[in-house]
Amino acid sequence: MAYPNQQAPKFKYGYKVNAALWGIYLIGIPIILWFSKRYPATEQAQNESEEEHSVVEKEYESKVLADESVTKEIQV
């Protein structure tokens, strides 16, 4: 436990863990941004993503329509 109640407000490890995680965060974000600029998504990958999204939308719409028809049958 990083923040045990018995040690409040002078946590033995909690502040060190928190500082280390913030350090990883502050170093990691610029690295992620650098990679995203260095290796941008290709146009093909973006098209595949859009196609996959449209397939998922169509499946969802068909399920919604099927659910609506079942609901209408039950009400009749």
N, CA, C and O atoms as a DFTB+ gen file, in Angstrom:
304 C
 N C O
     1  1       0.844      -1.179       0.000
     2  2       0.000       0.000       0.000
     3  2       0.891       1.244       0.000
     4  3       1.824       1.363       0.794
     5  1       0.593       2.117      -0.863
     6  2       1.400       3.333      -0.982
     7  2       0.975       4.383       0.033
     8  3       1.799       5.178       0.485
     9  1      -0.301       4.394       0.394
    10  2      -0.822       5.416       1.299
    11  2      -1.566       4.795       2.480
    12  3      -2.785       4.942       2.565
    13  1      -0.871       4.100       3.402
    14  2      -1.575       3.538       4.558
    15  2      -2.031       4.654       5.505
    16  3      -1.323       5.637       5.719
    17  1      -3.223       4.475       6.061
    18  2      -3.808       5.504       6.924
    19  2      -2.981       5.766       8.176
    20  3      -2.994       6.879       8.701
    21  1      -2.263       4.759       8.661
    22  2      -1.492       4.929       9.898
    23  2      -0.343       5.921       9.729
    24  3       0.111       6.506      10.713
    25  1       0.128       6.118       8.515
    26  2       1.267       7.001       8.288
    27  2       0.872       8.404       7.854
    28  3       1.742       9.244       7.623
    29  1      -0.408       8.671       7.740
    30  2      -0.869       9.979       7.266
    31  2      -0.412      11.069       8.211
    32  3      -0.396      10.829       9.418
    33  1      -0.048      12.223       7.758
    34  2       0.121      12.713       6.401
    35  2       1.545      12.528       5.885
    36  3       1.881      13.048       4.820
    37  1       2.400      11.790       6.627
    38  2       3.791      11.595       6.188
    39  2       3.956      10.163       5.684
    40  3       4.429       9.287       6.408
    41  1       3.566       9.943       4.450
    42  2       3.611       8.604       3.878
    43  2       5.043       8.257       3.505
    44  3       5.738       9.039       2.857
    45  1       5.475       7.066       3.927
    46  2       6.855       6.651       3.713
    47  2       7.143       6.392       2.230
    48  3       8.196       6.780       1.724
    49  1       6.216       5.744       1.543
    50  2       6.451       5.385       0.149
    51  2       5.518       6.086      -0.836
    52  3       5.849       6.206      -2.016
    53  1       4.385       6.539      -0.382
    54  2       3.355       7.061      -1.271
    55  2       3.821       8.208      -2.146
    56  3       3.565       8.211      -3.350
    57  1       4.489       9.166      -1.570
    58  2       4.931      10.326      -2.347
    59  2       6.017       9.948      -3.351
    60  3       6.092      10.523      -4.437
    61  1       6.862       8.975      -2.984
    62  2       7.911       8.525      -3.903
    63  2       7.295       7.792      -5.097
    64  3       7.699       7.995      -6.242
    65  1       6.315       6.943      -4.810
    66  2       5.629       6.222      -5.886
    67  2       4.921       7.217      -6.796
    68  3       4.992       7.105      -8.020
    69  1       4.248       8.177      -6.207
    70  2       3.531       9.190      -6.978
    71  2       4.492       9.992      -7.859
    72  3       4.191      10.255      -9.023
    73  1       5.624      10.373      -7.320
    74  2       6.612      11.133      -8.091
    75  2       7.162      10.291      -9.249
    76  3       7.354      10.801     -10.353
    77  1       7.413       9.007      -8.994
    78  2       7.928       8.128     -10.050
    79  2       6.901       7.969     -11.171
    80  3       7.258       8.007     -12.349
    81  1       5.641       7.792     -10.815
    82  2       4.608       7.640     -11.831
    83  2       4.435       8.926     -12.645
    84  3       4.217       8.867     -13.856
    85  1       4.531      10.076     -11.992
    86  2       4.446      11.344     -12.729
    87  2       5.641      11.491     -13.670
    88  3       5.500      12.002     -14.781
    89  1       6.815      11.045     -13.226
    90  2       7.988      11.089     -14.091
    91  2       7.795      10.233     -15.330
    92  3       8.125      10.657     -16.438
    93  1       7.261       9.025     -15.148
    94  2       6.981       8.142     -16.283
    95  2       5.968       8.802     -17.204
    96  3       6.117       8.765     -18.426
    97  1       4.951       9.398     -16.627
    98  2       3.909      10.073     -17.406
    99  2       4.497      11.225     -18.221
   100  3       4.225      11.341     -19.416
   101  1       5.293      12.065     -17.590
   102  2       5.844      13.241     -18.271
   103  2       6.860      12.865     -19.343
   104  3       7.023      13.593     -20.322
   105  1       7.532      11.758     -19.174
   106  2       8.472      11.295     -20.199
   107  2       7.725      10.533     -21.292
   108  3       8.072      10.631     -22.470
   109  1       6.702       9.777     -20.902
   110  2       5.990       8.917     -21.838
   111  2       5.152       9.663     -22.858
   112  3       5.107       9.268     -24.022
   113  1       4.493      10.721     -22.451
   114  2       3.622      11.463     -23.370
   115  2       4.405      12.043     -24.550
   116  3       3.975      11.863     -25.690
   117  1       5.521      12.723     -24.337
   118  2       6.279      13.213     -25.499
   119  2       6.781      12.077     -26.401
   120  3       6.847      12.242     -27.620
   121  1       7.132      10.939     -25.818
   122  2       7.580       9.804     -26.629
   123  2       6.435       9.302     -27.494
   124  3       6.632       9.026     -28.677
   125  1       5.249       9.179     -26.925
   126  2       4.078       8.738     -27.694
   127  2       3.774       9.725     -28.814
   128  3       3.479       9.312     -29.935
   129  1       3.840      11.006     -28.530
   130  2       3.597      12.014     -29.567
   131  2       4.645      11.944     -30.664
   132  3       4.317      12.094     -31.841
   133  1       5.900      11.718     -30.297
   134  2       6.965      11.606     -31.280
   135  2       6.716      10.411     -32.197
   136  3       6.857      10.516     -33.416
   137  1       6.340       9.253     -31.595
   138  2       6.060       8.071     -32.407
   139  2       4.878       8.296     -33.334
   140  3       4.887       7.844     -34.479
   141  1       3.857       8.996     -32.842
   142  2       2.680       9.223     -33.690
   143  2       3.009      10.140     -34.873
   144  3       2.402      10.011     -35.936
   145  1       3.952      11.054     -34.705
   146  2       4.359      11.903     -35.818
   147  2       5.362      11.193     -36.728
   148  3       5.343      11.372     -37.946
   149  1       6.223      10.400     -36.135
   150  2       7.246       9.691     -36.904
   151  2       6.634       8.578     -37.752
   152  3       7.041       8.367     -38.895
   153  1       5.669       7.877     -37.198
   154  2       5.023       6.758     -37.885
   155  2       3.514       6.990     -37.950
   156  3       2.753       6.331     -37.242
   157  1       3.088       7.909     -38.786
   158  2       1.644       8.183     -38.863
   159  2       0.890       6.989     -39.443
   160  3       1.460       6.164     -40.157
   161  1      -0.388       6.916     -39.128
   162  2      -1.222       5.847     -39.667
   163  2      -1.287       5.996     -41.176
   164  3      -1.473       7.097     -41.693
   165  1      -1.136       4.897     -41.868
   166  2      -1.179       4.952     -43.328
   167  2      -2.611       5.150     -43.789
   168  3      -3.558       4.905     -43.042
   169  1      -2.755       5.586     -44.997
   170  2      -4.088       5.810     -45.561
   171  2      -4.844       4.485     -45.648
   172  3      -6.058       4.439     -45.450
   173  1      -4.118       3.414     -45.946
   174  2      -4.749       2.102     -46.039
   175  2      -5.293       1.681     -44.675
   176  3      -6.406       1.163     -44.584
   177  1      -4.521       1.898     -43.624
   178  2      -4.972       1.529     -42.287
   179  2      -6.189       2.350     -41.885
   180  3      -7.101       1.829     -41.243
   181  1      -6.212       3.621     -42.252
   182  2      -7.365       4.460     -41.941
   183  2      -8.597       3.981     -42.700
   184  3      -9.695       3.963     -42.144
   185  1      -8.428       3.588     -43.980
   186  2      -9.552       3.077     -44.763
   187  2     -10.081       1.776     -44.177
   188  3     -11.293       1.568     -44.119
   189  1      -9.173       0.893     -43.740
   190  2      -9.596      -0.359     -43.129
   191  2     -10.367      -0.091     -41.849
   192  3     -11.361      -0.758     -41.563
   193  1      -9.914       0.873     -41.089
   194  2     -10.601       1.228     -39.852
   195  2     -11.998       1.749     -40.140
   196  3     -12.951       1.392     -39.448
   197  1     -12.125       2.595     -41.161
   198  2     -13.434       3.133     -41.529
   199  2     -14.360       2.029     -42.023
   200  3     -15.550       2.024     -41.707
   201  1     -13.806       1.079     -42.811
   202  2     -14.617      -0.036     -43.298
   203  2     -15.101      -0.898     -42.137
   204  3     -16.257      -1.321     -42.111
   205  1     -14.223      -1.154     -41.188
   206  2     -14.594      -1.949     -40.027
   207  2     -15.680      -1.244     -39.221
   208  3     -16.617      -1.876     -38.732
   209  1     -15.542       0.052     -39.094
   210  2     -16.537       0.844     -38.372
   211  2     -17.903       0.750     -39.053
   212  3     -18.924       0.613     -38.379
   213  1     -17.926       0.822     -40.376
   214  2     -19.203       0.758     -41.090
   215  2     -19.829      -0.630     -40.955
   216  3     -21.051      -0.749     -40.862
   217  1     -19.002      -1.681     -40.945
   218  2     -19.522      -3.040     -40.764
   219  2     -20.149      -3.176     -39.380
   220  3     -21.227      -3.752     -39.235
   221  1     -19.477      -2.649     -38.374
   222  2     -20.003      -2.715     -37.015
   223  2     -21.308      -1.936     -36.913
   224  3     -22.249      -2.390     -36.262
   225  1     -21.376      -0.770     -37.550
   226  2     -22.615       0.023     -37.540
   227  2     -23.762      -0.750     -38.182
   228  3     -24.879      -0.755     -37.664
   229  1     -23.486      -1.407     -39.320
   230  2     -24.528      -2.165     -40.003
   231  2     -25.019      -3.329     -39.148
   232  3     -26.219      -3.598     -39.090
   233  1     -24.084      -4.024     -38.479
   234  2     -24.480      -5.122     -37.596
   235  2     -25.337      -4.607     -36.451
   236  3     -26.337      -5.228     -36.093
   237  1     -24.954      -3.484     -35.880
   238  2     -25.717      -2.903     -34.778
   239  2     -27.120      -2.522     -35.240
   240  3     -28.102      -2.808     -34.554
   241  1     -27.214      -1.877     -36.402
   242  2     -28.521      -1.468     -36.917
   243  2     -29.406      -2.684     -37.177
   244  3     -30.603      -2.647     -36.894
   245  1     -28.831      -3.757     -37.712
   246  2     -29.638      -4.946     -37.980
   247  2     -30.128      -5.573     -36.679
   248  3     -31.248      -6.080     -36.623
   249  1     -29.305      -5.544     -35.636
   250  2     -29.728      -6.081     -34.344
   251  2     -30.831      -5.218     -33.745
   252  3     -31.786      -5.744     -33.175
   253  1     -30.710      -3.912     -33.867
   254  2     -31.725      -3.009     -33.342
   255  2     -33.046      -3.240     -34.066
   256  3     -34.100      -3.298     -33.433
   257  1     -32.996      -3.370     -35.390
   258  2     -34.216      -3.620     -36.167
   259  2     -34.827      -4.964     -35.793
   260  3     -36.048      -5.083     -35.694
   261  1     -33.990      -5.974     -35.584
   262  2     -34.493      -7.287     -35.187
   263  2     -35.147      -7.207     -33.815
   264  3     -36.201      -7.804     -33.597
   265  1     -34.537      -6.481     -32.897
   266  2     -35.106      -6.320     -31.563
   267  2     -36.439      -5.585     -31.624
   268  3     -37.374      -5.925     -30.899
   269  1     -36.525      -4.577     -32.489
   270  2     -37.778      -3.818     -32.626
   271  2     -38.877      -4.719     -33.191
   272  3     -40.022      -4.643     -32.747
   273  1     -38.544      -5.568     -34.162
   274  2     -39.562      -6.439     -34.743
   275  2     -40.029      -7.471     -33.723
   276  3     -41.211      -7.817     -33.696
   277  1     -39.134      -7.963     -32.894
   278  2     -39.521      -8.897     -31.837
   279  2     -40.423      -8.202     -30.820
   280  3     -41.398      -8.789     -30.350
   281  1     -40.107      -6.980     -30.487
   282  2     -40.919      -6.216     -29.552
   283  2     -42.314      -5.986     -30.119
   284  3     -43.303      -6.095     -29.394
   285  1     -42.401      -5.669     -31.408
   286  2     -43.705      -5.445     -32.045
   287  2     -44.527      -6.727     -32.050
   288  3     -45.736      -6.682     -31.824
   289  1     -43.879      -7.893     -32.308
   290  2     -44.580      -9.161     -32.315
   291  2     -45.129      -9.493     -30.924
   292  3     -46.230     -10.027     -30.790
   293  1     -44.353      -9.173     -29.909
   294  2     -44.790      -9.457     -28.538
   295  2     -45.975      -8.568     -28.174
   296  3     -46.893      -9.021     -27.490
   297  1     -45.973      -7.330     -28.613
   298  2     -47.054      -6.403     -28.284
   299  2     -48.341      -6.775     -28.988
   300  3     -49.419      -6.483     -28.471
   301  1     -48.269      -7.402     -30.136
   302  2     -49.465      -7.756     -30.919
   303  2     -50.138      -8.895     -30.288
   304  3     -51.166      -9.355     -30.784
